Amino acid sequence: MKTIEFDICGQICPSALLTALKEINRHKGQLKQGECELVILTDARDATRTIPSAVENMGYQVDISKKSGCYLIRIFTR
């Protein structure tokens, strides 16, 4: 499985959410097939609530972790 990572550090919601949704839609075919996962790097704590909520409503799985002062939001399909 391929990991596609993108960094939205410095963006706050709703900009962070909109950017994440744009990337999810751009890669939705690969995500739905389980061919890739997206990893979003953000420093906006609000994004750790808004992005997972929207993504789960779209039918994806979400995992959140923190590393080096940045949140990692992993989006994938089982």
Beta strands, then each sheet from edge to edge (+ up, - down):
strand 1: 2-7
strand 2: 36-42
strand 3: 61-67
strand 4: 70-76
sheet 1: 1+ 2+ 4- 3+
end
